Amino acid sequence: MNTKHIHYKGQQVEVDILEDDIFCVYLPGKKLRLQYKPDNEGADHWLDLESNHETDEAVELGEEIGKFFNN
């Protein structure tokens, strides 16, 4: 497992890379598992694996992960 840190809402957040497209993000008080899925038109999608939906929070975190990890 590979651990990195991103900046999110003014704080440093730990991110574990579980697989090429699955990330575990440790926010204060909770842990989120996100999956990166590009679509066939080249758009990036970030799914919260708990709900299996693209949430605003998942998208915001995914954008930061994407900048850091060049996804």
Secondary structure as UniProt FT lines:
FT   STRAND          2..8
FT   TURN            9..10
FT   STRAND          11..19
FT   TURN            20..21
FT   STRAND          22..27
FT   TURN            28..29
FT   STRAND          30..38
FT   TURN            40..41
FT   STRAND          44..48
FT   TURN            49..52
FT   HELIX           56..69
//
